[in-house]
Amino acid sequence: MRASFVSGWNRVSALLGRLSMYRLVLLTLAVLAVVALILSFFGLVVPTPAELITTALVLVAVSAGADAAAQRLLRLPLRFESSLVTAGILLFVLRPTLEPMGLVGIAVAALAASVSKYLLVWRGRHIFNPAAVGATAVTLVAALLPLDSGIGGSAWWVGTPVLFGPVLLCGLAVLWRTEKVRVAGVFLLVAVTVNLIRVVVQYQESGFELDFPMVAGQVLTSSPFLFLGAFMLSEPLTLPPRRRQQLVVAVLVGILAGWPIPLGAVTLGQERALLIGNLVAFAFCVRAAVRLRLTARIAPAPTVRELILHAERPLAFVPGQYLELDVPHRRPDARGTRRPFSILSAPEDLPVVRVAYRDGTGPQSTYKRALAEIAPGQELAVTGVWGDFVLPADRVQPLLMVAAGIGVTPFVSQLRHLTAAGERRDVVLVLVASDAAQLVFRDEIAASGVPVVVFTPDRPDRLPAGWTWAGGARIDAAGLERAVPDLRTRHAYISGPPALIADLAPALRTARAVTTDAFSGY
């Protein structure tokens, strides 16, 4: 059962991985906007068709214009995807209108959201969710003006039963792509539970009879919690790097959003709850803009490229984590301008940072072509370090590392760290490759002294001591159990492209535990 779940999960990840995170979020928001527009013709949502279209046009115009002006002023590459995503989120958070003053409020929110990306930053990284900043800005402006000003504010009209299904499906796609299903699920559970408690208390205080099943259904389907969790809380750039930290933020935001605290003329509200969560996330890991200078590019295998970089500022990571490199270029394809790379080097190697990636002979993405044009001496921006694919704290637990192709990179980092730290663990490494020529970083792995089992169709030449070839057999459950007789006692870690992990997962069904680190190709 567990193996089937891991396999299915990674097949879906491989499919969604064909789109960049921004493209997928933008696509799902566009789908929701079209659905809402269709429903508006039948009066099934609050805004009218004219209000929706007009508000969307104002949001897009102001967001894109403000971002373009700021990017040109700061000499940054022009990027409109972020503008459109912010506009799309605000469309469902603010109150769509045709009133002139209401449209002014819409413009204020869009402008504040865009400006926050460049002013509310720490060393080049924005701290707050831009849409939450925009919604808060117009709400505060409205609170300072007379009640009849008509400036509008946040309304979260997306929280309606008729949109619950579309938001659930689109939100799940986004969360699956960003690997934040668990974080958003915890937030939703906490927010709904706290809000239910609040409603029960209000009913008791008023003396009304409570129909709990009906109220619970209303809280779940008529609240904005699902949209907030899927499209705003899940933003990777405003979350801390480790999952346990992300869960703390999710619980905090869930409590604050589920029971809004009065703050004079306004309440804490959904967006203010998220801003507080953003601050806590920032406190977990003060974000610094890190730039890596390319010093060399080598080819350890015919289809593998390794980048050797130098960190211009301190960079902290745990072996097994990944960083995201930004390579701006003209006319990026659907995958965008950012890619995750498992870190190949160990923390002890700093300031030297090494990453590697597969470079095939078929059609290349625009990102890969742009990366190939980066010359030694040029700098690349690191947009963040993330990941929980790290060694367990229990040093006695026997481990099995299964690397599919270039998925060996996080294991090289971990083995280099164990060697440098003089730490001994019971580790068996299984390497799976399409042919022997793809067995990369053999010397570094051999230096760790861990036993290695190789699954390749052809026999590798001159294997290091302690390495065995599986005889050309295709890896399956029986073959893996023959190669690793004590598999049932080991915590299996498996790394590689999602499609390969999906194929290998059934072979690990008898392992004590399974942790995966899937990444999409380029």
KAMOGI-V381914 format. One record per pair of residues at least 24 apart in sequence whose ideal C-beta (glycine too) atoms are under 10 Angstrom apart, sorted by the first residue. I is the first residue (numbers start at 1). J is the second residue. Records with the same first field share a line. If there is no record, write none. Layout:
# KAMOGI-V381914
I: J, J
This chain:
# KAMOGI-V381914
1: 509
2: 505, 506, 508, 509, 511, 513, 514
3: 477, 502, 504, 505, 506, 507, 508, 509, 510, 511, 514
4: 502, 505, 506, 509
5: 505, 514
6: 494, 501, 502, 504, 505, 506, 508, 509, 514, 515, 516, 518
7: 498, 499, 501, 502, 503, 504, 505, 506, 508, 509
8: 502, 505
9: 176, 179, 181, 498, 501, 502, 505, 516, 518
10: 494, 496, 497, 498, 499, 500, 501, 502, 503, 504, 505, 516, 518
11: 498, 499, 501, 502, 503, 505
12: 172, 173, 176, 177, 498, 502
13: 176, 177, 179, 497, 498, 499, 501, 502, 516, 518, 519, 520
14: 497, 498, 499, 500, 501, 502, 518, 519, 520, 521
15: 173, 176, 177, 498, 499, 520
16: 173, 174, 176, 177, 178, 498, 520
17: 176, 177, 335, 497, 498, 499, 518, 519, 520, 521
18: 177, 333, 334, 335, 520, 521
19: 173, 177, 333, 334, 335, 336, 520
20: 81, 177, 332, 333, 334, 335, 336, 337, 338, 339, 367, 520
21: 81, 85, 174, 177, 178, 234, 235, 236, 237, 324, 335, 336, 338
22: 79, 81, 82, 84, 85, 332, 334, 335, 336, 337, 338
23: 81, 85, 177, 332, 333, 334, 335, 336
24: 170, 173, 174, 176, 177, 178, 334, 336
25: 81, 82, 84, 85, 88, 89, 170, 171, 173, 174, 177, 178, 230, 231, 234, 235
26: 80, 81, 82, 83, 84, 85, 87, 88
27: 88, 170, 173, 174, 334
28: 85, 88, 166, 167, 169, 170, 171, 172, 173, 174, 177, 230, 231
29: 84, 85, 86, 87, 88, 89, 91, 92, 170, 174, 231
30: 84, 88, 170
31: 166, 169, 170, 173
32: 88, 91, 92, 158, 163, 166, 167, 169, 170, 171, 227, 231
33: 87, 88, 91, 92
34: 166
35: 162, 163, 165, 166, 167, 170
36: 91, 92, 96, 157, 158, 160, 162, 163, 166, 167
39: 160, 162, 163, 166
40: 96
42: 162
44: 160, 161, 162, 163
45: 96, 157, 158, 160, 162, 163
46: 95, 96, 155, 157, 158, 160
47: 91, 92, 95, 96, 97, 98, 155, 157
48: 96, 97, 98
49: 96
50: 96, 97, 98
51: 95, 96, 97, 98, 99, 102, 103
52: 91, 96
53: 96, 98
54: 96, 97, 98, 99, 102, 103, 106
55: 87, 90, 91, 94, 95, 96, 97, 98, 102, 103, 106, 110, 152
56: 87, 88, 90, 91, 96, 106
57: 87, 103, 106
58: 87, 90, 91, 94, 96, 97, 102, 103, 104, 105, 106, 107, 109, 110
59: 83, 84, 86, 87, 88, 89, 90, 91, 94, 96, 103, 106, 107, 109, 110, 113, 134
60: 84, 86, 87, 88, 90, 91, 110
61: 87, 107, 110
62: 86, 87, 90, 103, 106, 107, 108, 109, 110, 111, 112, 113, 114, 134
63: 87, 88, 90, 107, 109, 110, 111, 113, 114, 130, 131, 134
64: 110, 114
65: 107, 110, 111, 114
66: 107, 110, 111, 112, 113, 114, 115, 117, 118
67: 110, 113, 114, 115, 117, 118, 130
68: 114
69: 114, 115, 118
70: 114, 115, 117, 118, 119
71: 114, 117, 118
73: 118
74: 118
76: 118, 124, 328
77: 326, 327, 328, 329, 330, 332, 337
78: 328, 330
79: 328, 332, 336, 337
81: 332, 336, 337
82: 114, 117, 130
83: 110, 113, 114, 117, 130
85: 130, 131, 231, 235
86: 110, 113, 114, 116, 117, 129, 130, 131, 133, 134
87: 113, 114, 131, 134
88: 131, 231
89: 113, 129, 130, 131, 132, 134, 135, 158, 227, 228, 231, 232, 235
90: 130, 131, 132, 134, 135, 138, 154
91: 131, 157, 158
92: 131, 155, 156, 157, 158, 159, 163, 167, 224, 227, 228, 231
93: 131, 132, 134, 135, 138, 153, 154, 155, 156, 157, 158, 224, 227, 228, 231, 232, 270, 271
94: 131, 134, 135, 138, 139, 152, 153, 154, 155, 156, 157
95: 138, 152, 153, 154, 155, 156, 157
96: 152, 155, 157
97: 150, 151, 152, 155
99: 150, 151, 152
100: 150
101: 142, 145, 148, 149, 150, 151, 152
102: 138, 149, 150, 151, 152, 153
103: 150, 151, 152
104: 138, 141, 149, 150, 151, 152
105: 137, 138, 139, 141, 142, 145, 149, 150, 151, 152, 153, 154
106: 134, 138, 151, 152
107: 138
108: 134, 137, 138, 140, 141, 142, 151, 152, 153
109: 133, 134, 135, 136, 137, 138, 139, 141, 151, 152, 153, 154
110: 134, 137, 138
111: 137, 138
112: 136, 137, 138, 140, 141
113: 137, 138
117: 237
120: 275, 278
121: 287, 289
122: 282, 286, 287, 288, 289
123: 286, 287, 288, 289, 290, 313
124: 287, 288, 289, 290, 291, 381, 383
125: 237, 238, 282, 286, 287, 288, 289, 290, 381, 382, 383, 384
126: 235, 237, 238, 278, 282, 287
127: 237, 238, 275, 278, 279, 281, 282, 286, 287
128: 235, 238, 271, 274, 275, 276, 277, 278, 279, 281, 282
129: 228, 231, 232, 233, 235, 237, 238, 239, 271, 274, 275, 277, 278
130: 232, 235, 237, 238
131: 228, 231, 232, 235, 271, 274
132: 228, 232, 233, 235, 238, 269, 270, 271, 272, 273, 274, 275, 276, 277, 278
133: 271, 274, 275, 278
134: 271
135: 232, 269, 270, 271, 272, 274, 275
136: 266, 269, 270, 271, 272, 274, 275
137: 271
139: 265, 266, 267, 269, 271, 272
140: 265, 266, 272
142: 265, 266
143: 263, 264, 265, 266
144: 265
147: 265
153: 266, 269
154: 224, 266, 269, 270, 271, 272
155: 224
156: 223, 224, 225, 227, 228, 269, 270, 271
157: 224
158: 223, 224, 226, 227, 228, 231
159: 218, 219, 220, 221, 222, 223, 224, 225, 226, 227, 228, 270
160: 221, 222, 223, 224
161: 217, 218, 220, 221, 222
162: 221, 222
163: 221, 222, 226, 227
164: 217, 220, 221, 222, 223, 226, 227
165: 221
167: 221, 224, 226, 227, 230, 231
168: 221, 226, 227, 230
170: 227, 230, 231
171: 226, 227, 228, 229, 230, 231, 234
172: 226, 230
173: 230
174: 230, 231, 234, 235
175: 229, 230, 231, 233, 234
177: 234, 520
178: 230, 234, 235, 236, 239
179: 234, 236, 243, 386, 387, 388, 518
180: 229, 230, 233, 234, 235, 236, 239, 243, 246, 250
181: 230, 234
182: 243, 246, 247, 250
183: 229, 233, 234, 239, 243, 245, 246, 247, 249, 250, 251
184: 225, 226, 228, 229, 230, 231, 232, 233, 234, 246, 250
185: 229, 247, 250
186: 229, 246, 247, 248, 249, 250, 251, 253, 254
187: 225, 226, 228, 229, 230, 233, 234, 246, 247, 249, 250, 251, 252, 253, 254, 255, 257, 258, 274, 277
188: 220, 223, 225, 226, 228, 229, 230, 233, 250, 254, 258
189: 225, 229, 250, 251, 254
190: 225, 229, 247, 250, 251, 252, 253, 254, 255, 256, 257, 258
191: 219, 220, 223, 224, 225, 226, 228, 229, 233, 250, 251, 253, 254, 255, 256, 257, 258, 259, 270, 273
192: 216, 219, 220, 223, 225, 226, 254, 257, 258
193: 219, 254, 255, 258
194: 219, 225, 251, 254, 255, 256, 257, 258, 259
195: 219, 220, 223, 225, 254, 255, 257, 258, 259, 260
196: 220, 258
197: 258, 259
198: 258, 259, 260
199: 258, 259
201: 259
219: 258
223: 257, 258, 270
224: 257, 270, 271
225: 253, 254, 257, 258, 270
227: 270
228: 253, 254, 257, 270, 271, 273, 274
229: 253, 254, 257, 274
232: 270, 271, 274, 277, 278
233: 257, 270, 273, 274, 277, 278, 281
235: 274, 278, 281
236: 324, 338, 340, 383, 384, 386
237: 278, 281, 287, 324, 383, 384
238: 274, 275, 277, 278, 279, 281, 282, 287
239: 277, 278, 281, 282, 284, 285, 384, 386
240: 280, 281, 282, 283, 284, 285, 287, 386
241: 281, 284, 285, 287, 316, 317, 318, 321, 322, 384, 385, 386, 387, 388
242: 284, 285, 318, 321, 386, 387, 388, 390
243: 386, 387, 388
244: 284, 388
245: 280, 281, 283, 284, 285, 388
246: 277, 281, 284, 386, 388
248: 277, 280, 281, 284
249: 274, 276, 277, 278, 279, 280, 281, 283, 284
250: 277
251: 277
252: 276, 277, 279, 280, 281
253: 277, 278, 280, 281
285: 316, 384, 385
287: 383, 384, 385
288: 313, 314, 315, 316, 382
289: 313, 381, 382, 383
290: 314, 315, 316, 323, 353, 380, 381, 382, 383, 384, 385
291: 315, 326, 378, 379, 380, 381, 382
292: 323, 325, 351, 352, 353, 355, 378, 379, 380, 381, 382
293: 351, 353, 376, 377, 378, 379, 380
294: 371, 374, 375, 376, 377, 378, 379, 380
295: 352, 353, 376, 377
296: 354, 376
297: 371, 372, 374, 375, 376
298: 354, 356
299: 356, 359, 440
300: 344, 356, 438, 439, 440, 441, 442, 443, 444
301: 356, 358, 359, 405, 406, 433, 435, 436, 437, 438, 439, 440, 441
302: 359, 360, 361, 435, 437, 438
303: 357, 358, 359, 360, 361, 405, 406, 434, 435, 437, 438, 440
304: 356, 357, 358, 359, 360, 405, 406, 408, 409, 437, 438, 440, 441
305: 355, 356, 357, 358, 359, 368, 371, 372, 406
306: 344, 354, 355, 356, 357, 409, 440, 441
307: 341, 344, 353, 354, 355, 356, 357, 371, 374, 376, 380
308: 344, 345, 349, 352, 353, 354, 355, 356, 376
309: 345, 351, 352, 353, 354, 355, 376, 379, 380, 382
310: 350, 351, 352, 353, 379
311: 350, 351, 352, 353, 382
312: 351, 379, 382
313: 351, 382
314: 350, 351
315: 343, 347, 350, 351, 353, 382, 385
316: 347, 350, 385
317: 343, 345, 346, 347, 350, 353, 382, 385, 386, 387, 390, 413
318: 343, 347, 385, 387, 388, 389, 390, 391, 413, 414, 417
319: 343, 345, 346, 347, 348, 389, 390, 391, 410, 411, 412, 413, 414, 415, 416, 417, 418, 420, 421
320: 387, 388, 389, 390, 391, 409, 410, 411, 413, 414, 417, 493, 495, 515, 517
321: 347, 385, 386, 387, 388, 389, 390, 410, 413, 517
322: 355, 384, 385, 386, 387, 389, 409, 410, 413, 517, 519
323: 353, 355, 380, 382, 383, 384, 385, 386, 387
324: 381, 382, 383, 384, 385, 386
325: 355, 357, 367, 371, 374, 380, 381, 382, 383
326: 367, 380, 381, 382, 383, 384
327: 366, 367, 368, 369, 370, 371, 372, 373, 374, 380, 381
328: 370, 380, 381
329: 366, 367, 369, 370, 371, 373
330: 366, 370
331: 366
332: 365, 366, 367, 370
333: 364, 365, 366, 367, 368, 369
334: 365, 366
335: 365, 366, 367, 368, 520, 521, 522
336: 365, 366, 367
337: 366, 367, 370, 383
338: 367, 381, 383, 384
339: 365, 367, 368, 371, 383, 519, 520, 521, 522
340: 383, 384, 385, 386, 387, 519, 520
341: 382, 406, 409, 519, 522
342: 387, 389, 406, 407, 408, 409, 410, 411, 412, 413, 495, 517, 519
343: 385, 387, 409, 410, 412, 413
344: 406, 408, 409, 410, 411, 412, 413, 416, 440, 441, 444
345: 409, 412, 413, 416, 417, 444
346: 412, 413, 414, 415, 416, 417, 418, 419, 420, 421, 444
347: 413, 416, 417, 420, 421
348: 416, 417, 419, 420, 421
349: 413, 416, 417, 420
353: 382
354: 409, 412, 413, 416, 441
355: 380, 409, 413
356: 406, 408, 409, 412, 440, 441
357: 406, 409, 519, 521, 522
358: 405, 406, 407, 438, 440, 497, 521, 522
359: 406, 522
360: 521, 522
364: 522
365: 521, 522
366: 522
367: 522
368: 521, 522
369: 522
371: 522
387: 517, 519
388: 515, 517
389: 413, 414, 493, 494, 495, 515, 516, 517, 518, 519
390: 414, 493, 515, 517
391: 417, 418, 423, 425, 427, 491, 493, 515
392: 425, 491, 493, 513, 515
394: 425, 491
395: 423, 424, 425, 426
396: 425, 426
397: 425, 426, 489, 490, 491, 512, 513
398: 425, 426, 427, 428, 484, 486, 487, 489, 490, 491, 512
399: 425, 426, 427, 428, 429, 450, 490, 491, 492, 493, 512, 515
400: 426, 427, 428, 429, 430, 453, 480, 483, 484, 486, 487, 489, 490, 491, 492, 493, 494, 508, 511, 512, 513, 514
401: 427, 428, 429, 430, 431, 445, 450, 452, 490, 491, 492, 493, 494, 495
402: 428, 429, 430, 431, 432, 453, 455, 475, 480, 484, 492, 493, 494, 495, 496, 500, 501, 504, 505, 507, 508, 511, 514, 516
403: 429, 430, 431, 432, 433, 439, 440, 441, 445, 452, 493, 494, 495, 496, 500, 517
404: 430, 431, 432, 433, 434, 455, 475, 494, 495, 496, 497, 499, 500, 501, 503, 504, 518
405: 431, 432, 433, 434, 438, 439, 440, 495, 496, 497, 500, 521
406: 433, 438, 440, 441, 495, 496, 497, 519, 521
407: 431, 432, 433, 493, 494, 495, 496, 497, 500, 501, 504, 516, 517, 518, 519
408: 432, 433, 438, 439, 440, 441, 442, 444, 445, 495, 496
409: 440, 441, 495, 496, 517, 519
410: 493, 495, 517, 519
411: 441, 445, 448, 450, 493, 495, 517
412: 440, 441, 444, 445, 448
413: 444
414: 448, 493
415: 441, 444, 445, 446, 447, 448, 449, 450
416: 441, 444, 445, 447, 448
417: 448
418: 448, 449, 450
419: 444, 447, 448, 449, 450
424: 449, 450
425: 450
426: 450, 451, 486, 489, 490
427: 451, 452, 490, 493
428: 452, 453, 483, 484, 486, 487, 490, 492
429: 453, 454, 466, 467, 493
430: 454, 455, 470, 475, 479, 480, 483, 484, 492, 494, 504, 507, 508
431: 455, 456, 460, 467, 469, 470
432: 456, 470, 474, 475, 480, 494, 496, 500, 503, 504, 507
433: 457, 458, 460
434: 458, 500
435: 460
436: 460, 461, 463, 469
437: 461
439: 463, 467
442: 467
451: 483, 484
453: 479, 480, 482, 483, 484
454: 483
455: 479, 480, 483, 504
474: 503, 507
475: 503, 504, 507, 508
476: 503, 504, 506, 507
477: 504, 506, 507, 508, 509, 510
478: 507
479: 507
480: 504, 506, 507, 508, 509, 510, 511
481: 507, 510, 511
484: 508, 510, 511
486: 512
487: 511, 512
488: 512
490: 514
491: 515
492: 516
493: 517
494: 518
495: 519
497: 521
